[in-house]
Every structure is written in C-alpha cells, then in structure tokens.
Amino acid sequence: MNPGETPAEERPGEEAGQAGLIRAPWERAFERILTPFEEFIHRQTTSGLLLIVTTVVVLLIANSGLAKGYQFLVQLPAAISIGDWSLEKTLQQWVNHGLMALYFFVIGMELKRELLVGELADLKRAALPVAAAIGGMIAPALIYLALNPEGAAARGWGIPMATDIAFAVGVLVLLAARVPKALITFLVALAIIDDLGAVLVIAVFYTQELVFEWLAAAAALFSLLIAFNLAGVRKVIPYFLVAVLLWYALLQSGVHATLAGVLGAFSVPARPRYEPSLFSAKVKNLMMRFDSIHRRGASIMTNDQLRAVVQALDDGVVAVQTPLQRLEHIWHLPVAFLVVPIFAFFNAGIPLQTGSFADALADPVALGVTAGLVFGKFIGITAASALALRTGLAQLPTDTRFSQIAAVSLLGGIGFTMSFFIAELGFSGNPEHLLMAKTGVLAASLLCGTAGFVWLWLLGRARPDQAIR
C-alpha cells in the first residue's frame, strides 16, 4: 500500500471489487443512467406529488384561523428600487409575473426539444397529439362560452383549455405497470402542445392595453437574442442579461411578462460546440494523459496536472451538450420543486367555507370551468383523435388502444397550474369570478384525476391490441 493510501476496508460504502470508489450509501441512486425522457417523467411525477401536498396545505391554511395571515402575506407589497427607479408589486404578483417566467422558460425549452428531436419532430407521430390537443382546447372553450356567453364572466373562456403536465403525467406514471410507455409519451406531447396553445391565448387575448414603444423594445431585444444564436454565442450570461431586459420590456408593454420565458427559450442554441466524434477523440486523449499522470493512493488535490486534465474533461462534457439540453436539465429541478409549488401556495388558497361547495359549483363561471375541463377535454380530445385516426392522418401509439386514449383525455382535464394562471389574468379585477373559477378548476382536476386513474387501471387488466374500440 502506498503511503497515505486509505485501506479498502476503511472506505465507507465501498463494496468488494470497487477499489477506488468512495461514496456514501445514498449516492448509489446517482449511478443510474436515465434517458432525457425518463428523467423528464421522473421529475414531472415528483413535482405532481409535491404540488398535491402544497395544494392541500394551502387549502387548510386558507380555511383555518390562519386565513387572514395568509391573505396578508399574498398581498404584501415588495419593491426593487435603484435610485429614483422602483418596481413594486405584491408577493403574489411577483410570483405570477416573475417566478412564472422561469416556468414558461422551461416549457419553451421542452417545446423546442420536442419540435427538434421529440414526438413533434415526426409529422406522422405528431399528428395524433396535435389533433388531440387542438380538440382539447376548442371544445372546453366552446362549452364555457355556452354557459357564459357575455359580460365579465366570458373572459374566462381560456381557463378550461389548459392541462397541467405535472399533475396529469404524475397520475399516469402511477399506472406505469398497467399502461404502455407510448401512452405516457402521447400525454406528454399533448400537454406540451396544450401549453403552447395556452401561451398563444395569453399573448393574444389576455393582454392589457399595449404600449407600442415598449413592444418595439421587446422586439429589438428578442432580435438580439436570435442574433446571439446565429452568431454561435453559447455562453449563458449574454442570453440571461438580455432576457431580463426582455421581461421588463414586456411587463411595460402590456403583454404578459412571462412570455419572455418562452421567447428566451426559443433563442437558446440547440447545437453543441463539439460533435460526438470530436468529443470521443478528446476524451480518449485526455484519459491517456490521466492514466499516465495518476498515482494510486495519491490525492488529486496535490497533483496540478491531474486537476488540469479533469477540468479539461469537465469542459469537454459541457461542450458536447447543447446549451438547450444543459439549461433544461439545470432549470427543470428548481422550477418543478420550487417555482410551481410556490405558485400553488400563492394562488390555490381558496376559502371554501362560505356557503356549500355544491352551491359554488352552480355558479355559471365555476360550472363553465368544471364542465369545460371534464366534458370539454374528454369530448374534444377523444373526438379529434378518432377523426385523425379514421382519416388516416395519424396512427395509434405502439401497443395502445383507443379506449386508453379516451381514458387519458380525462387526465387532460386536470388544469390546475395553467388554468389558475389564466384565471388570474382573466379575472384580475373581479375577485368573485376568480374565486368561482379556481373552485371549478379544483373540482374538475379532482374529478378528472380520479376518473382517469380508475378507468386506466381497469383497462390495464385487458390484453393490449391495436383495435379502435
């Protein structure tokens, strides 16, 4: 044994045949290699569970003796000031206009990835989720407008169009042993297209009075981001700084500021610095140098040459990844585990003790949202999918039956995050309609999640085939 070398039996967590491996027991999970899609599904599932817990907690708070304190916190003003310049909003507004820009940034990156290399990159595979998503947006809006055709209540037509990807995927993954993997992929693609539709609805129909000078400034800043991309700029800092200015310009323009997240995401480069073959050659060369310099038992901290090789390896690993996949990987975790639960905390605190829950659901706004999410999503997704399949424009995912597509359409009625977001925009000056809209979203999400889970669980008993039933 070399001087200073730690005996194998004294190395915590090390197993026989794994000399040189130093780890704690909880680090074993990090050795698993997950595909980007598997990692995405895992995080969406965990985020969905965390979202459920947050919602239950905030509902308990909002309907307890802590309700006044909760409302005080939500409406607490906070400002950023530099000299004579100041930007002041309530904490809820900071969350909805600021933090949610990060949520839309991740959505934008997911959408760009799907368009480039995912389900939406192949027209034949994309046809079914695209058709389903379009049907699942149109039918709920029409049902809502049928129940709320005019007045201030009509502004809520966009609320039942949305699907919460974390909740919906989380429910479906709980049934992973009973449903084909392709069905999960279908739901993810549908939800991402649904998010794109919601973004377009927000941009076009839920804007305030436009200030064209600021809109022109936002257009110039977005053009600068595109110029960075075309010029091959891969450093994150220039994009970040311009994106912050873009967010502020959109905030002042009347367009919802969170759209800066989507625009910023679409400007992120999807080309790596190193091609895989070049990366492979560099890694092999660096590993030869590593092996020639390394001395068993010696600490890497005392070997400057070894540290330089490891740093070069680290730089190479970064360079072979596209900025798009690297930023999606970095930001998905904090958005899923922090931003979305914080949004739920500041927006899901609905007082339910005033009158009966059934009476609240009889309100036209609550009824429109509930009916739109439950019946609109089911009718729209199922009918549009059947039409696309019958006309030959689309094909069923592998090992999937049409009855499973119909069951998944119920999961599409879990609106939550995006539905709450649109409700805040549509009824920002009408607290009564806002309360009824959120009540409808909660009721529909609970009903759709439960019904979809039970239906898919029952379908899981049958043998899969390709027939449309």
Buried (B, 14 or more C-beta within 10 A) or exposed (E): EEEEEEEBEEBEEBEEEEEEEEBEEEEEEEEEEEEBBEBBBEBBBBBBBBBBEBBEBBBEBBBEEEBEEBBEBBEEEEEEEEEEEEBEBBBBBBBBBBBBBBBBBBBBBBBBBBBEBBBBEEEEBBBBBBBBBBBBBBBBBBBBBEBBEEEBBBBBBBBBBBBBBBBBBBBBBBBEEBBBBBBBBBBBBBBBBBBBBBBEBBBEEBBEEEBEEBBEBBBEBBEBBEEBBEEEBBEBEBBEEBBBBBBBBBBBBBBBBBBBBBBBBBBBBBEBBBEEEBBEEBBEEBEEBBEEBBEEEBEEEEBEEBEEBBEBBEBBEBBBBBBBBBBBBEBBBEBBBBBBBBBBBBBBBBEBEEEEEEEBBEBBBBBBBBBBBBBBBBBBBBBBBBEBBEEEBBBBBEBBBBBBBBBBBBBBBBBBBBBBBBBBBBBBEBEEBBBBBBBBBBBBBEBBBEBBBEBBBEBBEEEBEEEEE
